[in-house]
């Protein structure tokens, strides 16, 4: 038999039908067999193949085996001189499979062959790559290639200089149509089953080249490839997690332990960025269904503002958790702290140019955690020039805003028209905030000058002014939150910070009350040095865990209760979600054993009761 064709299918029944139809319609002059391995699609794919293509050998799995294992199931049963791994989102053109087999027979040095892949519109799909390096792998892990597609490491990975007009050997070809010589399978075995999806064909090409075989590309055979139709059904962090696992396994297998460990350190940041990207997609890109009434939430769905709040929460929460992890390890390893500082500030700088509102939300996320400015990661502590993450974020965001404002002022002077970047100015004037704000800045500036003239140490003057300098962010926030939909996002970030602080308090209480003394000293130093709170032994093994950021939780509890008091139905999803959030937030307040919080809570309860009574009385009039 000339050829065995293996197609792994997962929930793409209609594309699979088109693929099989093209195989039997466009393949002439070959003796071939076709295997379809179904990864538990449950979409009628198996029934369709058995009904419409009875000559196909179907291997039905009761679970998703992934790409490599599923292919290996069919490879073990195949009998062709060549085995073609074919994606179900492909269509054969002009007897391409015969041309590929004939090419392999004419060129015995070729053990793996990739055809010319085309996009559905007929344009070329670049399918030849070079083997990944550490630099290109780091770019893919952190998605830096999206922002900087012209970096040399990424261009080298994509083999941008490859000439697709003639046949030649190469390092790797895309696995969408991947022809393997039987002798290579006998020598090297099938695909590595530890690759669930992604990098299995890269690994196989690398192993083949390492064993003295060759990988080739031919433009004579053309196959249309839609690209990613099966796995496009998986989104966000789950997809990123699977990709990262495959990438890290490839690096561990072919580049050794040091490079693997170096990339592994960026794995949490990669997942956090995936969460952030998913939140961004849902917040900004996901269209509302036509005809949907945002006020109707009886089915438990979230209305427009609440949907934006929830999406912002989902984007911010894992990012804040990542900040916490970086902060803790930064306390243990100062070098790690400096690297994390550079990465986060770099992210803030990029966001400041492409999505200024998201950069401000990143800055607010650090503020809402509730430290005194020295929290999280930092840089320069060893040299005596200490710059905290808070100050770094402030300088980055405020610096970009100031530069944009100066440019806008210059444009306004030339064109005699107020540009969009200066919209905060009339907004503050309408709210009668401009002159009080300007007076505050004058007082702050005069205080700094007075402190210097009085002979105070410059370091003390700087750190005293550092706290008050954040009042300068008021027009920055007005610029970022000038749109109505931005307010729910800020609330979502605040709630993410509150949820993080409550969970952190619970974790600290668990560690100390269960006498985990191998971890307790480092955590105590971390909480103390970052000034986020206090840990005090009360009675026996019970500890008081006080975080100052729980003040936000207390205020939010009363806000949620006030909203719930006027909810039309407590059976609706937002009401149940709000009540759950209020209970979680009160947990953090109670753990603090703070008389200030309790006194404030008592006063807040009185104010809430007065508002409810006043509201009911006003409604009755």
ABEGO torsion letter per residue (X at the ends): XABBBBBBBBGBAAAAAAAAAAAAAABBGBBBBBBBBBBGAGAGAAAAAAAABAABBBBBBABBAEAAAAAAAAAAABABABBBBBBAABBBBGGAAAAAAAAAAABAABABBBBBBBBAAGBBBBABBBBBBAAAAAAAAAGAAAABAABAAAAAAAGAABBAABBBBBABBBAABBBBBAAAAAAAEBBBAABABEGAAAAAAAAAAAAGBBBBBBAABBBBBAEGAAAAABBEAAAAAAAAAAAAAAAAAAAEAAAAAAAAAAAAAAAAAAAAAAAAAAAAABBBBBGBBAABAAAGBBBAAAAAAAAAAAAAAAAAAAAAAAAAAAAABAAAAAAAAAAAAAAAAAAAAABAAAAAAAAAAAAAAGBAGABEBBBGAAAGBBBBAAAAAAAAAAAAAAAAAAAAAAAAAAAGBBBAAAAAAAAAAAAGAAAAAAAAAAAAAAAAAAAAAAGBBAAAAAAAAAAAAAAAAAAAAAAAAABAAAAAAAAAAAAAAAAAAAAAAAAAAAAAAAGBAAAAAAAAAAAAAAGABBBBBBBEABBBBBBAAAAAAAAAAAAAAAAAAABABAABAAAAAAAAAAAAAAAAAAAAGBAAAAAAAAAAAAAAAAAAAAAAAAAAX
